[in-house]
């Protein structure tokens, strides 16, 4: 089983969890487990913020260079 996630996979996972919470618990506190998952993901992202920002900038530069 793969346990390491790439930055893209991590960001996608965060987006999925956030969308799930927003869609299923609008204006309401999500269940404890979902709240804990969000907090853990936020902690990981905060810890790797510089690396994530660098990856995003690189992707944008590549996209701009190819004209897409």
N, C-alpha and C positions, 0 to 999 in steps of 0.2 A: 504494500500500500504506500502510495506517495504521500509523504508528510510535509515536504517543502513546497511552498507556493511561490511563484514568481510575483513580481510587483503587480503585473497586469492581472493575474489571477486574484491576488489579495484585494486590489481595488474593485474588481468585478464582484467579489464576494461581499464586500462592504456595501456596494450599491444594491445588490440583491436583498441583503438583510434590511437595509434602510427602506427600500421600496415595499418589502413585505410588511414591515412594521407600519409604515405610513398608510398602506392600503387596508390592512386588516384592523388597525387600532387607531383610526383618525381621532385626534384630540384626546386620546385616552392613554394612560400609562400602559405600555406593553407588559406582558407577563414577565415575571422575574427572570426566567431563562433567556428570553430574547434581550432583555435589558443588559444582562450580564455579557451576552455575546457581543452586543454593540460596544460595551465598555472595553472588552478585551481587544476587539478589532481597533478601536480608537487608540488604545495604548500601543499596539503594534505599529499603527500608522504614525503616531507621534514619534515613536522611537526611530523610525526609518524615514522621516519626513524629507530630509535632504536627498536621500537616494531616490525617493519617489518623485520629488520635484525635478530632479535631474533626468529621470527616465521620461517624464511627461514632456519636458523641454526638448529632449532628443527626438521624441516621436513627432512633435509639432514641426521641428526643423526638417525632418525627413519628409513629412507630408507636404510642407510648403515647397521643398525642393523638387518634389515630383509633380507638383501642380494639382494635387487632389484636394 
